[in-house]
C-alpha cells in the first residue's frame, strides 16, 4: 500500500478555506443594516370609501339610481338577487390591514328598504336650545 503526501498548496488551501468559513459568523455592520432594510409596501385602497355622511343621506324609499348617486357604483351586485348591493372597502397601509368595512343595501320593489353592515347611518341630531 502506498501513501502519498499532500502537497503544501493543498494544505494551505484547506486551511484558508476553514478560516474563511468562520468569517460568516462574525457580526458584520453591513449585514446588520441589510437586515433592517425592507422593501417598500405601497398603501392599497380597494372598494368604495363610504362615510357616515353618505350613509346619513340615505332614506328609505330611495330608488336604486338615487342610492348609486349617493354611494357610488357597488363593488358587488349579485346576478341572482338584483335587490341587494354590497359595498366593500379595504385599506392596507405598509402591508397591514387598517380598515375593512362591508355594507349591504337592500331594495324591495325598486325602493331602498334597509342598510346592513359594519357602518350604520347616524341618528338625527337633537335640536339644540329646546327645553323640555
Residue frames as a rotation matrix with the C-alpha (Angstrom) as fourth column:
UNK 1
0.584 0.812 0.000 0.00
0.812 -0.584 0.000 0.00
0.000 0.000 -1.000 0.00
UNK 2
-0.499 -0.794 0.348 1.37
0.820 -0.563 -0.109 3.32
0.282 0.231 0.931 -0.98
UNK 3
0.430 0.580 -0.692 0.60
0.761 -0.645 -0.067 6.63
-0.486 -0.498 -0.718 0.78
UNK 4
-0.063 -0.420 0.905 1.00
0.757 -0.612 -0.231 9.90
0.651 0.670 0.356 -0.96
UNK 5
-0.515 -0.153 -0.843 1.81
0.727 -0.599 -0.336 13.05
-0.454 -0.786 0.420 0.87
UNK 6
0.622 0.774 0.122 -0.42
0.753 -0.548 -0.364 16.04
-0.215 0.318 -0.924 0.45
UNK 7
-0.144 -0.683 0.716 1.10
0.779 -0.524 -0.344 18.94
0.610 0.508 0.607 -1.33
UNK 8
-0.691 -0.179 -0.700 1.74
0.642 -0.596 -0.482 22.11
-0.331 -0.782 0.528 0.70
UNK 9
-0.924 0.380 0.044 -0.52
-0.298 -0.788 0.539 24.09
0.240 0.485 0.841 -1.67
UNK 10
-0.185 0.889 -0.419 -3.45
0.140 0.446 0.884 21.78
0.973 0.105 -0.207 -0.96
UNK 11
-0.194 0.046 -0.980 -2.88
0.966 0.185 -0.182 22.08
0.173 -0.982 -0.080 2.79
UNK 12
-0.923 -0.189 -0.335 -2.71
0.252 -0.955 -0.157 25.86
-0.291 -0.229 0.929 2.54
UNK 13
-0.688 0.725 0.024 -5.96
-0.320 -0.333 0.887 25.97
0.651 0.603 0.461 0.51
UNK 14
-0.007 0.685 -0.729 -7.76
0.574 0.600 0.558 23.79
0.819 -0.414 -0.397 3.07
UNK 15
-0.454 -0.249 -0.856 -6.51
0.878 -0.291 -0.381 25.99
-0.154 -0.924 0.350 5.92
UNK 16
-0.991 0.067 -0.112 -7.60
-0.087 -0.979 0.182 29.23
-0.098 0.190 0.977 4.22
UNK 17
-0.441 0.884 -0.158 -10.99
-0.066 0.143 0.987 27.75
0.895 0.446 -0.005 3.37
UNK 18
-0.005 0.422 -0.907 -11.62
0.883 0.427 0.194 26.84
0.469 -0.800 -0.375 7.00
UNK 19
-0.730 -0.296 -0.616 -10.60
0.572 -0.758 -0.314 30.35
-0.374 -0.582 0.722 8.10
UNK 20
-0.919 0.394 0.010 -12.92
-0.303 -0.721 0.623 31.99
0.253 0.570 0.782 5.60
UNK 21
-0.267 0.856 -0.442 -15.82
0.368 0.514 0.775 29.75
0.891 0.044 -0.453 6.62
UNK 22
-0.224 0.123 -0.967 -15.58
0.974 -0.006 -0.226 31.11
-0.034 -0.992 -0.119 10.16
UNK 23
-0.977 -0.200 -0.075 -15.83
0.197 -0.979 0.053 34.72
-0.084 0.037 0.996 8.94
UNK 24
-0.496 0.852 0.169 -19.51
0.103 -0.135 0.985 34.31
0.862 0.506 -0.020 8.14
UNK 25
0.169 0.595 -0.786 -20.44
0.864 0.294 0.409 34.07
0.474 -0.748 -0.465 11.83
UNK 26
-0.753 -0.462 -0.469 -18.98
0.631 -0.707 -0.318 37.46
-0.185 -0.535 0.824 12.73
UNK 27
0.346 0.886 -0.307 -21.43
0.758 -0.457 -0.466 40.28
-0.553 -0.071 -0.830 13.21
UNK 28
-0.641 -0.546 0.539 -20.86
0.767 -0.467 0.439 42.47
0.012 0.695 0.719 10.20
UNK 29
-0.537 0.462 -0.706 -22.31
0.102 -0.795 -0.598 46.03
-0.838 -0.393 0.379 10.41
UNK 30
-0.744 0.272 -0.611 -23.34
-0.668 -0.314 0.675 45.92
-0.008 0.910 0.415 6.75
UNK 31
-0.727 0.485 -0.486 -25.23
0.264 0.851 0.454 42.68
0.634 0.202 -0.747 7.28
UNK 32
-0.576 0.522 -0.629 -26.99
0.709 -0.064 -0.702 44.14
-0.407 -0.850 -0.333 10.34
UNK 33
-0.605 0.338 -0.721 -28.05
-0.387 -0.916 -0.105 47.17
-0.696 0.215 0.685 8.29
UNK 34
-0.784 0.296 -0.546 -29.34
-0.476 0.279 0.834 44.94
0.399 0.914 -0.077 5.49
UNK 35
-0.739 0.530 -0.416 -31.50
0.640 0.745 -0.188 43.02
0.210 -0.405 -0.890 7.99
UNK 36
-0.442 0.562 -0.699 -33.31
0.394 -0.579 -0.714 46.26
-0.806 -0.591 0.034 8.91
UNK 37
-0.700 0.175 -0.693 -33.98
-0.628 -0.612 0.480 47.23
-0.340 0.771 0.538 5.30
UNK 38
-0.361 0.649 0.670 -37.27
0.458 0.749 -0.478 46.01
-0.812 0.134 -0.568 3.90
UNK 39
-0.764 0.099 0.637 -38.98
0.608 -0.218 0.763 46.58
0.215 0.971 0.107 0.58
UNK 40
-0.864 0.498 -0.072 -41.45
-0.464 -0.845 -0.265 49.45
-0.193 -0.195 0.962 0.25
UNK 41
-0.645 0.749 0.154 -45.06
0.756 0.655 -0.017 48.38
-0.114 0.105 -0.988 0.64
UNK 42
-0.872 0.331 0.359 -47.50
-0.102 -0.842 0.529 50.73
0.478 0.425 0.769 -1.05
UNK 43
-0.640 0.755 0.141 -50.81
-0.324 -0.099 -0.941 51.72
-0.696 -0.648 0.308 0.52
UNK 44
-0.924 0.383 -0.007 -53.64
0.193 0.482 0.855 49.75
0.331 0.788 -0.519 -1.08
UNK 45
-0.577 0.815 -0.058 -57.18
-0.436 -0.367 -0.822 51.08
-0.691 -0.449 0.567 -1.08
UNK 46
-0.957 0.286 -0.040 -59.86
0.139 0.578 0.804 48.86
0.253 0.765 -0.593 -2.59
UNK 47
-0.328 0.929 -0.170 -63.58
0.942 0.334 0.011 49.27
0.067 -0.156 -0.985 -2.95
UNK 48
0.146 0.545 0.826 -65.90
0.364 -0.805 0.468 52.11
0.920 0.233 -0.316 -2.05
UNK 49
-0.861 -0.389 -0.327 -64.91
0.461 -0.328 -0.825 54.51
0.214 -0.861 0.462 0.74
UNK 50
0.058 0.968 0.243 -68.24
0.411 -0.244 0.878 55.23
0.910 0.049 -0.412 2.41
UNK 51
-0.891 -0.382 0.247 -68.51
-0.006 -0.532 -0.846 57.84
0.455 -0.755 0.472 5.16
UNK 52
-0.612 0.682 -0.402 -71.12
0.660 0.160 -0.734 58.39
-0.436 -0.714 -0.548 7.87
UNK 53
-0.483 0.415 -0.771 -72.31
-0.390 -0.890 -0.234 61.49
-0.784 0.188 0.592 5.98
UNK 54
-0.759 0.181 -0.626 -73.00
-0.584 0.237 0.776 59.42
0.289 0.954 -0.075 2.88
UNK 55
-0.761 0.477 -0.440 -74.99
0.517 0.855 0.033 56.87
0.392 -0.203 -0.898 4.87
UNK 56
-0.603 0.537 -0.590 -76.90
0.384 -0.453 -0.805 59.62
-0.699 -0.712 0.067 6.66
UNK 57
-0.635 0.339 -0.694 -78.15
-0.672 -0.686 0.280 60.89
-0.381 0.644 0.663 3.28
UNK 58
-0.855 0.348 -0.385 -79.83
0.011 0.754 0.657 57.56
0.519 0.557 -0.648 2.52
UNK 59
-0.513 0.786 0.346 -83.56
-0.775 -0.250 -0.581 57.49
-0.369 -0.566 0.737 3.21
UNK 60
-0.589 0.389 0.708 -85.98
0.328 0.916 -0.230 54.57
-0.738 0.097 -0.667 2.97
UNK 61
0.504 0.854 0.127 -87.85
0.393 -0.095 -0.915 54.62
-0.769 0.511 -0.383 -0.32
UNK 62
0.060 -0.551 -0.833 -84.98
-0.686 -0.629 0.366 55.95
-0.725 0.549 -0.416 -2.45
UNK 63
0.949 0.233 -0.214 -84.62
-0.310 0.542 -0.781 54.47
-0.066 0.807 0.587 -5.93
UNK 64
0.597 -0.770 0.226 -81.54
0.694 0.637 0.337 52.45
-0.403 -0.044 0.914 -6.94
UNK 65
0.225 -0.535 0.814 -80.28
0.712 -0.479 -0.513 55.34
0.664 0.695 0.273 -9.08
UNK 66
0.684 0.039 0.729 -80.54
-0.359 -0.851 0.383 57.72
0.635 -0.524 -0.568 -6.11
UNK 67
0.894 -0.390 0.221 -78.62
-0.027 0.447 0.894 55.27
-0.447 -0.805 0.389 -3.92
UNK 68
0.410 -0.761 0.502 -75.99
0.911 0.367 -0.187 54.89
-0.042 0.534 0.844 -6.63
UNK 69
0.441 -0.206 0.874 -75.67
0.225 -0.917 -0.329 58.69
0.869 0.342 -0.358 -6.79
UNK 70
0.802 -0.077 0.593 -75.03
-0.557 -0.456 0.694 58.89
0.217 -0.887 -0.408 -3.03
UNK 71
0.643 -0.502 0.578 -72.81
-0.253 0.573 0.780 55.82
-0.723 -0.648 0.241 -2.52
UNK 72
-0.285 -0.720 -0.633 -71.36
-0.906 -0.014 0.424 55.20
-0.314 0.694 -0.648 -5.96
UNK 73
0.287 0.329 -0.900 -71.44
-0.711 0.703 0.030 52.02
0.642 0.631 0.435 -8.00
UNK 74
0.725 0.012 0.688 -71.49
-0.588 0.531 0.610 48.95
-0.358 -0.847 0.392 -5.76
UNK 75
-0.356 -0.931 -0.080 -68.49
-0.892 0.313 0.325 46.67
-0.278 0.188 -0.942 -5.80
UNK 76
-0.987 0.051 0.153 -70.64
0.076 0.984 0.163 43.53
-0.142 0.173 -0.975 -5.84
UNK 77
-0.173 0.970 -0.173 -74.03
-0.961 -0.205 -0.187 43.03
-0.217 0.134 0.967 -7.46
UNK 78
-0.584 0.017 0.811 -75.42
-0.110 0.989 -0.100 39.53
-0.804 -0.148 -0.576 -7.14
UNK 79
-0.843 0.252 -0.475 -76.70
-0.512 -0.106 0.853 38.46
0.165 0.962 0.218 -10.58
UNK 80
-0.638 0.618 -0.461 -79.24
0.479 0.786 0.390 36.14
0.603 0.028 -0.797 -8.94
UNK 81
0.169 0.678 -0.716 -80.60
0.961 -0.274 -0.032 38.72
-0.218 -0.682 -0.698 -6.48
UNK 82
-0.313 -0.282 0.907 -80.99
0.649 -0.760 -0.013 42.17
0.693 0.585 0.421 -8.01
UNK 83
0.686 0.635 0.355 -82.42
0.148 -0.600 0.786 43.56
0.712 -0.487 -0.506 -4.77
UNK 84
0.847 -0.453 -0.276 -79.07
0.322 0.025 0.947 43.53
-0.422 -0.891 0.167 -2.91
UNK 85
0.630 -0.729 0.268 -75.92
-0.054 -0.385 -0.921 45.58
0.775 0.566 -0.282 -3.41
UNK 86
0.738 -0.475 -0.480 -72.71
0.648 0.296 0.702 45.02
-0.191 -0.829 0.526 -1.47
UNK 87
0.710 -0.573 0.411 -70.18
-0.331 -0.785 -0.523 47.78
0.622 0.235 -0.747 -0.83
UNK 88
0.735 -0.570 -0.366 -66.79
0.676 0.580 0.454 46.58
-0.046 -0.582 0.812 0.38
UNK 89
0.733 -0.566 0.378 -63.93
-0.414 -0.812 -0.411 48.80
0.539 0.145 -0.829 1.50
UNK 90
0.779 -0.579 -0.243 -60.44
0.613 0.620 0.490 47.66
-0.133 -0.530 0.837 2.45
UNK 91
0.772 -0.571 0.279 -57.40
-0.434 -0.794 -0.425 49.78
0.464 0.207 -0.861 3.28
UNK 92
0.703 -0.662 -0.261 -53.88
0.708 0.617 0.342 48.45
-0.065 -0.426 0.903 3.82
UNK 93
0.817 -0.534 0.215 -51.00
-0.489 -0.841 -0.232 50.70
0.305 0.084 -0.949 4.87
UNK 94
-0.097 -0.971 0.216 -47.49
-0.992 0.077 -0.102 49.32
0.082 -0.225 -0.971 4.87
UNK 95
-0.574 -0.106 -0.812 -48.78
-0.311 0.945 0.097 45.82
0.757 0.308 -0.575 4.31
UNK 96
-0.928 0.280 -0.247 -51.02
0.345 0.389 -0.854 45.92
-0.143 -0.877 -0.458 7.42
UNK 97
-0.249 0.933 0.259 -54.81
0.709 -0.006 0.705 45.98
0.660 0.359 -0.660 7.35
UNK 98
-0.996 -0.073 0.049 -56.10
0.030 -0.804 -0.594 49.31
0.083 -0.591 0.803 8.70
UNK 99
-0.363 0.932 -0.016 -59.80
-0.732 -0.296 -0.613 49.26
-0.576 -0.211 0.790 7.71
UNK 100
-0.974 0.206 -0.091 -62.17
0.101 0.763 0.638 46.58
0.201 0.612 -0.765 6.50
UNK 101
-0.547 0.834 -0.064 -65.84
-0.432 -0.347 -0.832 47.54
-0.717 -0.428 0.551 6.06
UNK 102
-0.902 0.393 0.179 -68.81
0.387 0.550 0.741 45.85
0.192 0.737 -0.648 4.44
UNK 103
-0.576 0.778 -0.249 -72.17
-0.422 -0.544 -0.725 47.47
-0.700 -0.313 0.642 3.81
UNK 104
-0.811 0.421 0.407 -75.19
0.583 0.633 0.509 45.81
-0.043 0.650 -0.759 2.23
UNK 105
-0.693 0.644 -0.323 -78.01
-0.613 -0.763 -0.206 47.85
-0.379 0.055 0.924 0.72
UNK 106
-0.762 0.510 0.400 -81.31
0.533 0.844 -0.061 46.01
-0.369 0.167 -0.914 0.34
UNK 107
-0.793 0.541 -0.279 -84.12
-0.609 -0.687 0.397 47.01
0.023 0.484 0.875 -2.03
UNK 108
-0.599 0.705 0.381 -87.74
0.527 0.705 -0.475 45.93
-0.603 -0.084 -0.793 -2.15
UNK 109
0.443 0.777 0.447 -89.90
0.829 -0.165 -0.534 46.80
-0.341 0.608 -0.717 -5.19
UNK 110
0.002 -0.601 0.799 -87.10
0.802 -0.476 -0.361 49.06
0.597 0.641 0.481 -6.51
UNK 111
0.611 0.126 0.782 -87.11
-0.315 -0.868 0.385 51.15
0.727 -0.481 -0.490 -3.31
UNK 112
-0.509 -0.860 0.038 -84.47
-0.309 0.141 -0.940 51.26
0.803 -0.490 -0.338 -0.57
UNK 113
0.558 0.710 -0.429 -85.60
0.100 0.456 0.884 49.00
0.824 -0.536 0.184 2.26
UNK 114
0.974 -0.218 0.057 -82.60
-0.078 -0.091 0.993 48.97
-0.211 -0.972 -0.106 4.58
UNK 115
0.320 -0.945 -0.072 -78.87
-0.613 -0.149 -0.776 49.03
0.722 0.293 -0.627 5.22
UNK 116
0.992 -0.122 -0.002 -76.87
0.085 0.680 0.728 46.29
-0.088 -0.723 0.685 6.93
UNK 117
0.484 -0.875 0.016 -73.20
0.397 0.203 -0.895 46.06
0.780 0.440 0.446 7.73
UNK 118
-0.190 -0.741 -0.645 -70.31
0.945 0.041 -0.325 47.44
0.266 -0.671 0.692 9.72
UNK 119
-0.977 -0.133 -0.167 -71.29
0.168 -0.962 -0.217 51.09
-0.131 -0.240 0.962 9.46
UNK 120
-0.120 0.990 0.072 -74.81
0.993 0.121 0.000 52.30
-0.008 0.072 -0.997 10.13
UNK 121
-0.088 0.172 0.981 -76.38
0.384 -0.903 0.193 55.67
0.919 0.393 0.013 9.49
UNK 122
-0.941 -0.287 -0.180 -76.07
0.286 -0.390 -0.876 58.14
0.181 -0.875 0.449 12.35
UNK 123
-0.070 0.946 -0.315 -79.19
0.984 0.013 -0.179 59.11
-0.165 -0.323 -0.932 14.29
UNK 124
0.263 0.211 0.941 -80.66
0.516 -0.855 0.047 62.53
0.815 0.473 -0.334 13.53
UNK 125
-0.788 -0.615 -0.025 -79.15
0.391 -0.469 -0.792 65.28
0.475 -0.634 0.610 15.65
UNK 126
0.035 0.787 -0.616 -81.31
0.995 -0.085 -0.051 66.55
-0.092 -0.612 -0.786 18.51
UNK 127
0.422 0.199 0.885 -82.50
0.416 -0.909 0.006 70.13
0.805 0.366 -0.466 18.28
UNK 128
-0.550 -0.691 -0.469 -80.30
0.776 -0.215 -0.594 72.42
0.309 -0.691 0.654 20.37
UNK 129
-0.961 0.097 0.258 -81.73
-0.172 -0.943 -0.285 75.05
0.216 -0.319 0.923 22.65
UNK 130
-0.039 0.990 -0.132 -85.06
-0.372 0.108 0.922 73.28
0.928 0.085 0.364 23.07
UNK 131
-0.823 -0.195 0.533 -86.03
-0.561 0.135 -0.817 72.94
0.088 -0.971 -0.221 26.72
UNK 132
-0.502 0.656 -0.564 -88.32
0.308 0.745 0.592 70.22
0.808 0.123 -0.576 27.92
